[in-house]
Amino acid sequence: MQRLVSALLKRDGYRVDTFLTGREAIAALDSEGYDVLLLDLMMPHEGGNTVIRHLHANNPTLLDRALLVTASPESVVATLAKQVAGVVKKPFDSAELLGAVKRVAGE
């Protein structure tokens, strides 16, 4: 899924960094500036929920540019959705994902 999303965004002209774990994402978020963050809740070693908590404590403005990309049940997503800019439910089509990214990026 990560490769598919990365290829789709690159094809549309975005620069994309990908991380396999929540730990890697947190390290990058602490040192890099990002326009949009796509976050899956189901990541190994410090999942997406941990990344959201980290952002609350260290970079809360990035939550306004964060999109959850998830297949988690609505009951799980409902609380987290209030903390981020939006949610893209899996499975999604490319237009839906690109539209959400453009909206959050202010395009």
Summary of the structure (lengths in Angstrom):
residues: 107
radius of gyration: 12.7
end to end distance: 24.2
largest distance: 34.2
contacts: 297
relative contact order: 0.16
helix: 53%
strand: 11%
